[in-house]
């Protein structure tokens, strides 16, 4: 079976600080997709030993629990295994990963893109839920670790929910909006109450392989009732300061990744030259490749303008695939150059 004919499971990463409203959004999304006839699954990460948020997810929804630490540090490596088990045992149509509120999304994104080299999964977007009153308070009073972490969670996002906006006056809301847009001018921004959004916004993220670039964020005013409960739990956690990545198939988006499945082996020197000329906006790439001028398969890694190739023997059937991660680069330009490499290799064979 060719890689393009293999069904790939859509993955969404839900990010946001503690008490922002991620689980509320998750349960609404699960209900929506289930009613639409699709099968969602969940990976729930908690810093504690008990999955309390998971109690809010319907029992019939397949769930994997990663407890006792952040995916981005102490549970690193477990995420790939959880994805494999869900895909193999449950065969879902889409998977939501809800990270703990103190996690920086970058490492999680890296884990999922690593897994996508071996598993039929595709990270479509990072959805960040922002506690708007909390962010405003921190920006005015204490710009410490929590503030910096929220900044990274916002920078990673393709879709931003400014939640609990019913608690802010117009001027305060404009102040938060300006702050968020300064950190991430490319994500779609929506005002929400109780994490209530039109779920078509999430559906569109799944379709954005073919959509035209958005012209920037847009607002969606929330009209929900104001009788919900807000959890303003704060944890003093030693957050990790990482660069932010996300997989987002969009020609010109903020933080994004392009996954390319090769139909044929390419020349190793031509590929190495292609990688050396990648735009500076592409800061990470990785993949598993076959080359036309050698019988071995290789794992390649690219970071900070340096590349490395390691001979490997993949376990099971693994397609030739490469993932390119960066900010504001043209997916179409990368794809065009890779197709040229494939065409050149094909002409040599003929």
KELO-328211 format. One record per residue: residue number from 1; x, y, z of N, C-alpha, C in turn. Coordinates in steps of 0.1 Angstrom, whole numbers, plus 2048, in hexadecimal, padded with zeros to 3 digits. Layout:
<volums>
(NUM, (X, Y, Z), (X, Y, Z), (X, Y, Z))
...
</volums>
This chain:
<volums>
(1, (809, 7F4, 800), (800, 800, 800), (809, 80C, 800))
(2, (806, 816, 7F7), (80E, 822, 7F7), (80B, 82B, 802))
(3, (815, 833, 807), (812, 83C, 812), (807, 845, 811))
(4, (804, 849, 804), (7F9, 853, 802), (7EC, 84C, 803))
(5, (7EB, 83F, 801), (7DE, 838, 802), (7DC, 833, 810))
(6, (7E6, 835, 819), (7E4, 831, 827), (7DC, 83C, 82E))
(7, (7D1, 838, 835), (7CA, 842, 83D), (7D2, 847, 848))
(8, (7D3, 854, 84A), (7DB, 85A, 854), (7D1, 860, 85F))
(9, (7D4, 85D, 86B), (7CB, 862, 876), (7CF, 870, 87A))
(10, (7C5, 879, 879), (7C7, 887, 87D), (7CA, 888, 88C))
(11, (7D4, 890, 88F), (7D7, 893, 89D), (7D7, 8A2, 8A0))
(12, (7D0, 8A5, 8AB), (7CF, 8B3, 8AF), (7D6, 8B4, 8BD))
(13, (7DE, 8BE, 8BF), (7E4, 8C0, 8CD), (7DC, 8CC, 8D3))
(14, (7D7, 8C9, 8DF), (7D0, 8D4, 8E7), (7DA, 8D9, 8F1))
(15, (7DD, 8E6, 8F1), (7E6, 8EC, 8FA), (7DF, 8F7, 901))
(16, (7E6, 8FB, 90C), (7E1, 906, 914), (7E4, 904, 923))
(17, (7E5, 90F, 92A), (7E9, 90E, 938), (7DE, 908, 941))
(18, (7E2, 904, 94D), (7D8, 8FE, 956), (7CC, 906, 958))
(19, (7C0, 8FF, 957), (7B4, 906, 959), (7AF, 90F, 94E))
(20, (7B5, 90E, 942), (7B1, 917, 937), (7A5, 912, 930))
(21, (7A1, 905, 931), (795, 901, 92A), (798, 8F6, 920))
(22, (7A3, 8F0, 920), (7A7, 8E6, 916), (79D, 8DA, 916))
(23, (79B, 8D4, 922), (792, 8C8, 923), (784, 8CB, 91F))
(24, (77F, 8D7, 922), (772, 8DB, 91E), (771, 8DB, 90F))
(25, (77B, 8E1, 908), (77C, 8E0, 8F9), (77D, 8D2, 8F4))
(26, (785, 8CA, 8FB), (786, 8BC, 8F7), (779, 8B4, 8F7))
(27, (771, 8B6, 902), (765, 8AE, 903), (75B, 8B3, 8F8))
(28, (75B, 8C0, 8F5), (752, 8C5, 8EB), (756, 8C0, 8DD))
(29, (763, 8BF, 8DB), (768, 8BA, 8CE), (765, 8AC, 8CC))
(30, (767, 8A4, 8D7), (763, 896, 8D7), (755, 893, 8D3))
(31, (74C, 89B, 8DA), (73E, 89A, 8D7), (73B, 89D, 8C9))
(32, (741, 8A7, 8C4), (73E, 8AC, 8B6), (742, 8A1, 8AC))
(33, (74E, 89C, 8AD), (753, 893, 8A3), (74C, 885, 8A4))
(34, (749, 881, 8B0), (742, 875, 8B2), (734, 876, 8AC))
(35, (72D, 881, 8AE), (720, 883, 8A8), (721, 883, 898))
(36, (72C, 887, 893), (72F, 888, 885), (732, 87B, 87F))
(37, (733, 870, 887), (736, 863, 882), (744, 85F, 882))
(38, (74D, 867, 888), (75B, 865, 888), (75F, 85F, 896))
(39, (76B, 858, 896), (76F, 852, 8A3), (77B, 859, 8A8))
(40, (779, 862, 8B3), (784, 868, 8B9), (78B, 860, 8C4))
(41, (797, 862, 8C7), (79F, 85C, 8D2), (7A6, 867, 8D9))
(42, (7AB, 865, 8E5), (7B1, 86F, 8ED), (7BE, 86A, 8F4))
(43, (7C8, 872, 8F4), (7D4, 870, 8FC), (7D4, 87B, 907))
(44, (7D2, 878, 913), (7D1, 881, 91E), (7DE, 881, 927))
(45, (7E4, 88D, 928), (7F1, 88E, 930), (7EE, 896, 93C))
(46, (7F1, 890, 948), (7EF, 896, 955), (7FC, 896, 95C))
(47, (7FF, 8A1, 964), (80B, 8A1, 96C), (80A, 899, 979))
(48, (7FD, 896, 97D), (7FB, 88E, 988), (7F9, 880, 985))
(49, (7F7, 877, 98F), (7F6, 869, 98D), (7E7, 864, 98A))
(50, (7DE, 86E, 98A), (7D0, 86A, 987), (7CB, 873, 97C))
(51, (7C4, 86D, 972), (7BE, 874, 967), (7B1, 87A, 96A))
(52, (7B0, 885, 971), (7A3, 88B, 975), (79C, 890, 969))
(53, (7A3, 898, 960), (79C, 89D, 954), (796, 892, 94C))
(54, (79C, 887, 94B), (798, 87C, 943), (78A, 877, 948))
(55, (786, 87A, 954), (779, 876, 959), (76E, 87D, 951))
(56, (771, 888, 94B), (767, 890, 943), (765, 88B, 935))
(57, (76E, 881, 931), (76D, 87C, 923), (764, 86F, 924))
(58, (75B, 86E, 91A), (752, 862, 91A), (75A, 855, 91A))
(59, (755, 84B, 921), (75C, 83F, 923), (75E, 837, 917))
(60, (756, 839, 90D), (757, 832, 900), (762, 838, 8F7))
(61, (767, 843, 8FA), (772, 849, 8F2), (77F, 843, 8F6))
(62, (787, 83D, 8EC), (794, 837, 8EF), (79D, 842, 8F5))
(63, (7A4, 83E, 900), (7AC, 848, 907), (7B9, 841, 90B))
(64, (7C4, 848, 909), (7D1, 844, 90F), (7D5, 84F, 919))
(65, (7D9, 84B, 925), (7DD, 854, 930), (7EC, 854, 932))
(66, (7F2, 860, 931), (800, 862, 934), (801, 86A, 941))
(67, (803, 863, 94C), (802, 86A, 959), (810, 86C, 960))
(68, (810, 874, 96A), (81C, 876, 972), (827, 87E, 96C))
(69, (824, 887, 963), (82E, 890, 95D), (82A, 895, 94F))
(70, (832, 89F, 94B), (82F, 8A5, 93D), (834, 89C, 932))
(71, (82C, 89C, 927), (831, 894, 91C), (83F, 89A, 917))
(72, (841, 8A7, 919), (84C, 8AD, 914), (859, 8AA, 91C))
(73, (858, 8A4, 927), (864, 8A1, 92F), (864, 892, 934))
(74, (85D, 890, 93F), (85E, 883, 946), (857, 878, 93E))
(75, (84D, 87B, 936), (846, 871, 92F), (84A, 870, 920))
(76, (855, 877, 91D), (85A, 877, 90F), (85D, 869, 90A))
(77, (857, 866, 8FF), (859, 858, 8F9), (84C, 850, 8FB))
(78, (844, 853, 905), (838, 84C, 908), (82D, 850, 8FE))
(79, (82E, 85C, 8F8), (823, 861, 8EF), (823, 859, 8E3))
(80, (82F, 856, 8DD), (82F, 84E, 8D1), (829, 840, 8D3))
(81, (82C, 83A, 8DE), (826, 82D, 8E2), (817, 82E, 8E3))
(82, (812, 839, 8EA), (804, 83B, 8EB), (7FD, 83D, 8DE))
(83, (803, 844, 8D5), (7FD, 846, 8C7), (7FD, 839, 8C0))
(84, (807, 831, 8C1), (808, 824, 8BA), (7FC, 81B, 8BF))
(85, (7FB, 81A, 8CC), (7F0, 812, 8D2), (7E2, 816, 8CE))
(86, (7E0, 823, 8CE), (7D3, 828, 8CA), (7D0, 825, 8BB))
(87, (7DA, 828, 8B3), (7D8, 826, 8A4), (7D6, 817, 8A1))
(88, (7DE, 80F, 8A8), (7DE, 800, 8A5), (7D1, 7FA, 8AB))
(89, (7CE, 7FD, 8B7), (7C3, 7F6, 8BE), (7B6, 7FC, 8BC))
(90, (7B5, 809, 8BA), (7A8, 80F, 8BA), (7A4, 815, 8AC))
(91, (7AE, 817, 8A3), (7AC, 81C, 896), (7A2, 828, 896))
(92, (7A6, 833, 89D), (79E, 83F, 89D), (79F, 847, 890))
(93, (796, 850, 88E), (796, 859, 883), (79F, 865, 886))
(94, (79F, 869, 893), (7A7, 874, 897), (7AB, 873, 8A6))
(95, (7B6, 879, 8AA), (7BB, 878, 8B8), (7BD, 886, 8BD))
(96, (7B8, 888, 8C9), (7BB, 895, 8D0), (7C5, 892, 8DB))
(97, (7D0, 89A, 8DB), (7D9, 899, 8E6), (7D7, 8A5, 8EF))
(98, (7D3, 8A3, 8FC), (7D2, 8AE, 905), (7DE, 8AE, 90E))
(99, (7E7, 8B8, 90C), (7F3, 8B8, 914), (7F0, 8BE, 922))
(100, (7F8, 8BB, 92C), (7F7, 8C2, 938), (7F9, 8D1, 937))
(101, (7F3, 8D9, 93F), (7F3, 8E7, 93E), (801, 8ED, 93F))
(102, (80A, 8E5, 945), (818, 8EB, 947), (821, 8E6, 93D))
(103, (81C, 8E0, 932), (825, 8DB, 927), (827, 8E5, 91C))
(104, (834, 8E6, 917), (837, 8EE, 90B), (834, 8E5, 8FF))
(105, (82C, 8E9, 8F6), (828, 8E1, 8EB), (833, 8DC, 8E2))
(106, (83F, 8E2, 8E1), (849, 8DF, 8D8), (84D, 8D1, 8D8))
(107, (851, 8CC, 8E4), (855, 8BE, 8E5), (84A, 8B4, 8E1))
(108, (83E, 8B7, 8E4), (833, 8AE, 8E1), (831, 8AE, 8D1))
(109, (833, 8B9, 8CB), (832, 8BA, 8BC), (83D, 8B1, 8B6))
(110, (849, 8B3, 8BC), (854, 8AB, 8B7), (852, 89C, 8B8))
(111, (84C, 898, 8C4), (849, 88A, 8C6), (83F, 885, 8BB))
(112, (834, 88D, 8B9), (82A, 888, 8AF), (82F, 888, 8A1))
(113, (838, 891, 89D), (83D, 891, 890), (847, 885, 88F))
(114, (84E, 882, 899), (857, 876, 899), (84E, 86A, 897))
(115, (843, 869, 89E), (83A, 85D, 89D), (834, 85C, 88F))
(116, (832, 868, 888), (82C, 868, 87B), (835, 862, 871))
(117, (842, 860, 874), (84B, 85A, 86A), (848, 84B, 86A))
(118, (843, 845, 875), (841, 837, 876), (832, 833, 877))
(119, (82A, 83C, 87A), (81B, 839, 87C), (813, 841, 872))
(120, (807, 83C, 86F), (7FE, 844, 866), (7F7, 84F, 86E))
(121, (7FE, 858, 873), (7F8, 864, 87B), (7FD, 871, 875))
(122, (7F5, 87B, 876), (7F9, 888, 870), (7F4, 893, 87A))
(123, (7FE, 89B, 880), (7FB, 8A6, 888), (7F6, 8B1, 880))
(124, (7E9, 8B5, 881), (7E3, 8BF, 879), (7E5, 8CD, 87F))
(125, (7E4, 8CE, 88C), (7E4, 8DC, 892), (7E6, 8DB, 8A1))
(126, (7EA, 8E7, 8A6), (7EB, 8E9, 8B5), (7E0, 8F3, 8B8))
(127, (7D7, 8EF, 8C1), (7CC, 8F8, 8C5), (7CF, 8FC, 8D3))
(128, (7D1, 909, 8D6), (7D4, 90E, 8E3), (7C8, 916, 8E9))
(129, (7C5, 912, 8F5), (7BA, 919, 8FC), (7C1, 922, 906))
(130, (7BD, 92F, 906), (7C4, 939, 90E), (7BA, 93E, 919))
(131, (7BE, 93E, 925), (7B6, 944, 930), (7B8, 953, 92F))
(132, (7AF, 95A, 928), (7B2, 968, 925), (7B4, 971, 932))
(133, (7AB, 96F, 93C), (7AE, 977, 948), (7BB, 974, 94F))
(134, (7BF, 968, 94F), (7CB, 964, 955), (7D7, 96A, 94E))
(135, (7D7, 969, 940), (7E2, 96E, 938), (7E3, 97E, 93A))
(136, (7D8, 984, 93B), (7D8, 993, 93D), (7DE, 996, 94A))
(137, (7DA, 98F, 955), (7DF, 992, 962), (7EE, 990, 962))
(138, (7F3, 985, 95C), (801, 982, 95C), (809, 98C, 954))
(139, (803, 991, 94A), (80A, 99B, 941), (80C, 9A8, 949))
(140, (802, 9AB, 952), (803, 9B8, 959), (80B, 9B7, 966))
(141, (80C, 9AB, 96B), (812, 9AA, 979), (81F, 9A2, 97A))
(142, (81F, 996, 975), (82A, 98D, 977), (82D, 985, 96A))
(143, (838, 989, 963), (83B, 982, 957), (846, 977, 959))
(144, (842, 96D, 961), (84B, 962, 965), (849, 956, 95C))
(145, (84C, 94B, 962), (84C, 93E, 95A), (83F, 93B, 954))
(146, (834, 93D, 95C), (827, 93A, 956), (824, 942, 94A))
(147, (827, 94F, 94B), (825, 958, 940), (82D, 954, 934))
(148, (83A, 950, 936), (842, 94C, 92A), (83D, 93F, 924))
(149, (838, 936, 92D), (833, 92A, 928), (826, 92C, 91F))
(150, (81D, 935, 924), (811, 938, 91D), (815, 93E, 90F))
(151, (820, 946, 90F), (824, 94C, 902), (828, 941, 8F9))
(152, (830, 937, 8FD), (833, 92C, 8F4), (827, 924, 8EF))
(153, (81E, 922, 8F8), (812, 91B, 8F4), (80A, 922, 8EA))
(154, (80A, 92F, 8EB), (803, 938, 8E1), (80A, 938, 8D4))
(155, (818, 939, 8D5), (820, 93A, 8C8), (81E, 92D, 8C0))
(156, (81C, 922, 8C6), (81B, 915, 8BF), (80E, 913, 8B7))
(157, (804, 91B, 8BB), (7F6, 918, 8B7), (7F3, 91B, 8A8))
(158, (7EB, 913, 8A3), (7E4, 916, 896), (7D6, 91C, 898))
(159, (7D0, 918, 8A3), (7C3, 91D, 8A7), (7C4, 921, 8B5))
(160, (7C0, 92E, 8B8), (7C1, 933, 8C6), (7B3, 937, 8CB))
(161, (7B0, 932, 8D7), (7A3, 935, 8DD), (7A6, 93E, 8E9))
(162, (7A2, 94A, 8E8), (7A3, 953, 8F4), (796, 950, 8FC))
(163, (798, 949, 907), (78D, 943, 90F), (78A, 94C, 91B))
(164, (77E, 94B, 920), (779, 953, 92B), (778, 962, 929))
(165, (775, 965, 91C), (775, 973, 918), (769, 97B, 91E))
(166, (75F, 973, 924), (754, 97A, 92A), (758, 981, 937))
(167, (764, 97D, 93C), (769, 983, 949), (771, 990, 946))
(168, (773, 994, 93A), (77B, 9A0, 937), (773, 9AB, 930))
(169, (776, 9B7, 934), (770, 9C2, 92D), (776, 9C4, 91F))
(170, (770, 9CC, 917), (775, 9CE, 909), (783, 9D2, 908))
(171, (787, 9DC, 910), (795, 9E1, 90F), (79F, 9D6, 914))
(172, (79B, 9CF, 91E), (7A4, 9C4, 923), (7A5, 9B9, 919))
(173, (79A, 9B6, 912), (79B, 9AB, 908), (7A3, 9B0, 8FC))
(174, (7A3, 9BC, 8F9), (7AB, 9C1, 8EE), (7BA, 9C1, 8F1))
(175, (7BD, 9C3, 8FE), (7CB, 9C2, 903), (7D0, 9B4, 902))
(176, (7C8, 9AA, 906), (7CC, 99C, 904), (7CD, 998, 8F6))
(177, (7C4, 99C, 8EE), (7C4, 999, 8DF), (7D1, 99E, 8D9))
(178, (7D4, 9AB, 8DC), (7E1, 9B0, 8D6), (7ED, 9A9, 8DB))
(179, (7ED, 9A4, 8E7), (7F8, 99C, 8EC), (7FA, 98F, 8E5))
(180, (7EF, 988, 8E3), (7EF, 97B, 8DD), (7F3, 97D, 8CE))
(181, (7EE, 987, 8C8), (7F1, 989, 8B9), (800, 98D, 8B7))
(182, (805, 993, 8C2), (813, 997, 8C1), (81C, 98A, 8C1))
(183, (818, 980, 8C9), (81F, 974, 8CA), (81C, 96B, 8BE))
(184, (810, 96B, 8B9), (80D, 962, 8AE), (803, 969, 8A5))
(185, (808, 96F, 89A), (800, 977, 891), (7F9, 96F, 886))
(186, (7FC, 962, 886), (7F7, 959, 87B), (7EC, 950, 87F))
(187, (7EA, 94D, 88C), (7DF, 944, 890), (7D2, 94B, 88F))
(188, (7C8, 943, 88D), (7BA, 947, 88E), (7B6, 949, 89C))
(189, (7B1, 955, 8A0), (7AE, 958, 8AE), (79F, 959, 8B0))
(190, (79A, 953, 8BA), (78B, 953, 8BD), (789, 955, 8CB))
(191, (77F, 95E, 8CE), (77B, 961, 8DC), (771, 956, 8E0))
(192, (773, 950, 8EC), (76A, 946, 8F0), (766, 947, 8FF))
(193, (75B, 942, 902), (756, 940, 90F), (753, 931, 911))
(194, (759, 92B, 91C), (758, 91D, 91E), (75D, 915, 912))
(195, (767, 91A, 90C), (76D, 913, 900), (764, 90F, 8F5))
(196, (759, 917, 8F4), (74F, 914, 8EA), (753, 91A, 8DC))
(197, (755, 912, 8D2), (758, 916, 8C5), (750, 90E, 8BB))
(198, (750, 914, 8AF), (74A, 90C, 8A3), (754, 901, 8A0))
(199, (751, 8F5, 8A1), (75A, 8EA, 89F), (75E, 8E9, 890))
(200, (758, 8F0, 888), (75D, 8F0, 87A), (76B, 8F7, 879))
(201, (76E, 8FF, 883), (77C, 904, 883), (786, 8F9, 884))
(202, (783, 8EF, 88C), (78C, 8E4, 88E), (78C, 8DB, 881))
(203, (780, 8DA, 87C), (77F, 8D2, 870), (787, 8D8, 864))
(204, (787, 8E5, 864), (78F, 8EC, 859), (79E, 8EA, 85B))
(205, (7A2, 8E8, 867), (7B1, 8E6, 869), (7B5, 8D9, 862))
(206, (7AB, 8CF, 862), (7AE, 8C2, 85C), (7AF, 8C3, 84D))
(207, (7A8, 8CD, 848), (7A7, 8CF, 839), (7B2, 8D8, 834))
(208, (7BA, 8DE, 83C), (7C2, 8E9, 837), (7CE, 8E5, 82E))
(209, (7CF, 8D8, 82B), (7D9, 8D4, 821), (7D5, 8DA, 813))
(210, (7C8, 8DD, 811), (7C4, 8E3, 805), (7BE, 8F1, 805))
(211, (7BE, 8F6, 811), (7B8, 904, 813), (7C3, 90E, 80F))
(212, (7BE, 91A, 80B), (7C7, 925, 809), (7CB, 92B, 816))
(213, (7D7, 932, 816), (7DB, 939, 823), (7D1, 942, 828))
(214, (7D0, 942, 836), (7C7, 94B, 83C), (7CD, 959, 83D))
(215, (7C5, 963, 83E), (7CB, 971, 83E), (7CE, 975, 84C))
(216, (7CE, 96C, 855), (7D1, 970, 863), (7C6, 96C, 86C))
(217, (7C7, 96E, 879), (7BD, 96A, 882), (7B0, 972, 880))
(218, (7A5, 96C, 885), (798, 973, 884), (791, 970, 892))
(219, (788, 979, 895), (781, 978, 8A2), (774, 971, 8A1))
(220, (770, 96A, 8AB), (763, 964, 8AC), (75E, 968, 8BA))
(221, (754, 970, 8BB), (74F, 974, 8C8), (747, 969, 8CE))
(222, (748, 967, 8DB), (741, 95C, 8E1), (734, 962, 8E7))
(223, (729, 95A, 8E5), (71C, 95E, 8EA), (717, 955, 8F5))
(224, (71F, 94C, 8FA), (71B, 942, 903), (717, 949, 911))
(225, (710, 942, 919), (70C, 947, 926), (719, 947, 92F))
(226, (718, 94F, 93A), (724, 952, 942), (724, 94A, 94F))
(227, (71D, 93F, 950), (71B, 938, 95C), (725, 92D, 95E))
(228, (730, 92D, 957), (73A, 922, 959), (744, 925, 964))
(229, (74A, 91A, 967), (754, 91B, 972), (762, 91C, 96D))
(230, (76A, 925, 972), (778, 926, 96E), (782, 920, 978))
(231, (78B, 919, 973), (795, 913, 97B), (7A2, 91B, 97A))
(232, (7A6, 922, 984), (7B2, 92A, 983), (7BD, 924, 98B))
(233, (7BF, 917, 989), (7CA, 910, 991), (7D7, 914, 98B))
(234, (7E1, 918, 994), (7EE, 91B, 98F), (7F8, 912, 995))
(235, (802, 90D, 98D), (80C, 905, 992), (81A, 90B, 98F))
(236, (823, 90B, 999), (830, 910, 997), (838, 904, 992))
(237, (83A, 904, 985), (841, 8F8, 97F), (84D, 8FE, 977))
(238, (858, 8F6, 977), (864, 8FA, 970), (862, 8F7, 961))
(239, (85D, 901, 95A), (859, 8FF, 94C), (866, 8FE, 943))
(240, (865, 8F8, 938), (870, 8F7, 92F), (86E, 901, 924))
(241, (879, 909, 921), (878, 913, 917), (87E, 90C, 90A))
(242, (874, 909, 901), (878, 903, 8F4), (873, 90C, 8E9))
(243, (879, 909, 8DD), (873, 90F, 8D1), (866, 908, 8CE))
(244, (85E, 90F, 8C7), (850, 909, 8C5), (84F, 904, 8B6))
(245, (849, 8F8, 8B5), (847, 8F2, 8A8), (838, 8EE, 8A8))
(246, (833, 8ED, 89C), (826, 8E6, 89A), (824, 8E1, 88C))
(247, (81D, 8D6, 88B), (81A, 8D1, 87D), (80D, 8D8, 879))
(248, (80D, 8DF, 86D), (802, 8E6, 868), (803, 8E7, 859))
(249, (7FB, 8DF, 852), (7FC, 8DF, 844), (7F5, 8EB, 83D))
(250, (7FD, 8F5, 83B), (7F7, 902, 837), (803, 908, 82F))
(251, (800, 90E, 823), (80A, 914, 81B), (812, 91F, 822))
(252, (80C, 927, 829), (812, 932, 830), (80C, 934, 83E))
(253, (810, 92C, 847), (80B, 92D, 855), (816, 930, 85E))
(254, (813, 931, 86B), (81D, 935, 875), (827, 92A, 877))
(255, (825, 921, 881), (82E, 916, 883), (827, 90A, 87D))
(256, (82E, 903, 874), (828, 8F9, 86C), (832, 8EE, 868))
(257, (82C, 8E3, 863), (835, 8D9, 85E), (82F, 8D3, 851))
(258, (837, 8CE, 848), (833, 8C8, 83C), (838, 8BA, 83C))
(259, (82F, 8B0, 83A), (833, 8A2, 839), (833, 89D, 82B))
(260, (83E, 898, 826), (83F, 894, 818), (841, 885, 817))
(261, (838, 87E, 810), (83A, 870, 80E), (840, 86E, 800))
(262, (84B, 867, 7FF), (852, 865, 7F2), (84C, 859, 7EB))
(263, (84A, 85B, 7DE), (845, 850, 7D5), (851, 847, 7D0))
(264, (85D, 84D, 7D1), (869, 845, 7CC), (875, 84A, 7D3))
(265, (880, 842, 7D2), (88C, 846, 7D8), (893, 852, 7D0))
(266, (89A, 85B, 7D7), (8A0, 866, 7D1), (8AF, 865, 7D2))
(267, (8B6, 86D, 7CB), (8C5, 86D, 7CC), (8CA, 873, 7D9))
(268, (8D3, 86D, 7E0), (8D7, 871, 7ED), (8DE, 87F, 7EC))
(269, (8E6, 881, 7E2), (8ED, 88E, 7E2), (8E4, 899, 7DE))
(270, (8DA, 896, 7D5), (8D0, 8A0, 7D2), (8C8, 8A4, 7DE))
(271, (8C4, 89A, 7E6), (8BC, 89C, 7F2), (8C4, 8A5, 7FC))
(272, (8D1, 8A1, 7FE), (8D9, 8A8, 807), (8DB, 8B7, 803))
(273, (8DC, 8B9, 7F6), (8DD, 8C7, 7F1), (8D0, 8CE, 7F3))
(274, (8C5, 8C7, 7F1), (8B8, 8CE, 7F4), (8B7, 8D2, 802))
(275, (8BA, 8C9, 80C), (8B9, 8CC, 81A), (8C2, 8D8, 81D))
(276, (8CE, 8D8, 818), (8D8, 8E3, 81B), (8D2, 8F1, 816))
(277, (8C9, 8F1, 80D), (8C4, 8FD, 808), (8B6, 900, 80D))
(278, (8B1, 8F9, 817), (8A4, 8FC, 81D), (8A4, 90A, 823))
(279, (899, 911, 822), (898, 91F, 827), (89B, 91F, 836))
(280, (8A0, 92A, 83B), (8A3, 92B, 849), (897, 929, 852))
(281, (88B, 92B, 84C), (87E, 92A, 854), (87C, 91B, 857))
(282, (882, 912, 850), (881, 904, 853), (88C, 900, 85D))
(283, (888, 8FE, 86A), (893, 8FC, 874), (894, 8EE, 879))
(284, (88B, 8E5, 873), (88C, 8D7, 878), (886, 8CE, 86C))
(285, (88D, 8C3, 86A), (888, 8B9, 860), (88D, 8AC, 864))
(286, (885, 8A1, 861), (889, 894, 864), (881, 88A, 85B))
(287, (887, 87E, 859), (880, 875, 851), (887, 868, 84F))
(288, (880, 85F, 848), (886, 852, 845), (886, 850, 836))
(289, (891, 84E, 82F), (892, 84F, 821), (89A, 843, 81B))
(290, (896, 840, 80F), (89E, 837, 806), (8A4, 840, 7FB))
(291, (8B1, 83C, 7F7), (8B7, 844, 7ED), (8BA, 83B, 7E1))
(292, (8BA, 841, 7D5), (8BB, 83A, 7C9), (8CA, 835, 7C7))
(293, (8D3, 83B, 7CE), (8E1, 838, 7CC), (8E7, 830, 7D7))
(294, (8DF, 82A, 7E0), (8E3, 821, 7EA), (8D8, 818, 7EE))
(295, (8DC, 80C, 7F3), (8D1, 802, 7F6), (8CC, 804, 805))
(296, (8D3, 80C, 80D), (8CF, 80E, 81B), (8C4, 818, 81C))
(297, (8BD, 817, 827), (8B3, 822, 82B), (8B9, 82A, 836))
(298, (8B5, 837, 836), (8BB, 840, 840), (8B1, 848, 847))
(299, (8B4, 84A, 854), (8AD, 854, 85C), (8B5, 861, 85B))
(300, (8AE, 86C, 857), (8B5, 878, 856), (8AF, 882, 860))
(301, (8B8, 88B, 865), (8B5, 895, 86F), (8BB, 8A2, 86A))
(302, (8B3, 8AD, 86C), (8B8, 8BA, 868), (8B3, 8C4, 873))
(303, (8BD, 8CB, 878), (8BA, 8D5, 882), (8C5, 8E0, 883))
(304, (8C1, 8EC, 884), (8CB, 8F7, 885), (8D5, 8F7, 87A))
(305, (8D0, 8F4, 86D), (8D9, 8F4, 861), (8E2, 8E9, 860))
(306, (8E1, 8DF, 869), (8EA, 8D3, 869), (8E1, 8C7, 865))
(307, (8E7, 8BE, 85D), (8DF, 8B2, 85A), (8E7, 8A5, 85D))
(308, (8E0, 89A, 860), (8E7, 88E, 863), (8DF, 882, 85D))
(309, (8E6, 878, 858), (8E0, 86C, 852), (8E5, 860, 859))
(310, (8DB, 857, 85D), (8DF, 84B, 865), (8D9, 83F, 85E))
(311, (8E1, 835, 85B), (8DB, 829, 855), (8D2, 822, 85F))
(312, (8C6, 81E, 85A), (8BD, 817, 863), (8B6, 80B, 85B))
(313, (8B0, 802, 863), (8A8, 7F8, 85D), (89A, 7F9, 865))
(314, (891, 801, 85F), (884, 803, 866), (87D, 7F6, 869))
(315, (876, 7F6, 874), (86E, 7EB, 878), (860, 7EC, 871))
(316, (85C, 7E1, 86B), (84F, 7E1, 864), (850, 7E9, 857))
(317, (844, 7EC, 852), (843, 7F3, 845), (843, 802, 848))
(318, (84D, 809, 844), (84E, 818, 847), (851, 81F, 839))
(319, (848, 828, 836), (84A, 82F, 829), (855, 839, 829))
(320, (85A, 83C, 81D), (864, 847, 81C), (85C, 854, 81F))
(321, (860, 85C, 829), (859, 867, 82D), (862, 871, 834))
(322, (85F, 87E, 832), (867, 889, 838), (85D, 893, 83E))
(323, (861, 899, 849), (859, 8A4, 850), (862, 8B0, 851))
(324, (85C, 8BB, 84D), (863, 8C8, 84E), (85C, 8D2, 857))
(325, (862, 8D7, 861), (85C, 8DF, 86B), (862, 8ED, 86B))
(326, (85A, 8F8, 86C), (860, 905, 86D), (855, 90F, 86E))
(327, (858, 91C, 86B), (84F, 927, 86C), (84E, 92E, 85F))
(328, (842, 930, 85A), (83F, 939, 84F), (846, 935, 842))
(329, (849, 928, 840), (84F, 923, 834), (844, 91E, 82A))
(330, (847, 91E, 81E), (83E, 919, 814), (83E, 90A, 812))
(331, (834, 904, 816), (833, 8F5, 815), (834, 8F2, 806))
(332, (82D, 8FA, 7FD), (82D, 8F7, 7EF), (83B, 8F7, 7E9))
(333, (843, 901, 7EE), (851, 901, 7E8), (859, 8F5, 7EC))
(334, (858, 8F0, 7F8), (85F, 8E4, 7FD), (85A, 8D8, 7F5))
(335, (84D, 8D7, 7F3), (847, 8CC, 7EC), (84C, 8CC, 7DD))
(336, (84C, 8D8, 7D7), (850, 8D9, 7C9), (85E, 8D4, 7C7))
(337, (867, 8D8, 7D0), (875, 8D3, 7CF), (877, 8C4, 7D1))
(338, (86F, 8BF, 7DA), (870, 8B0, 7DD), (86A, 8A8, 7D1))
(339, (85F, 8AE, 7CB), (85A, 8A7, 7BF), (864, 8A7, 7B3))
(340, (86C, 8B2, 7B3), (876, 8B3, 7A8), (881, 8A8, 7AA))
(341, (884, 8A6, 7B7), (88E, 89B, 7BA), (889, 88E, 7B6))
(342, (87C, 88B, 7B9), (876, 87F, 7B5), (875, 87D, 7A6))
(343, (872, 888, 79F), (871, 887, 791), (87F, 885, 78A))
(344, (889, 88B, 790), (896, 889, 78B), (89B, 87B, 78D))
(345, (898, 875, 799), (89B, 867, 79B), (894, 85E, 792))
(346, (887, 861, 78F), (87F, 859, 786), (884, 859, 778))
(347, (889, 864, 773), (88E, 866, 766), (89B, 85E, 764))
(348, (8A3, 85D, 76F), (8AF, 855, 76F), (8AC, 846, 76D))
(349, (8A2, 842, 775), (89E, 834, 774), (899, 830, 766))
(350, (892, 839, 760), (88C, 836, 753), (898, 837, 748))
</volums>
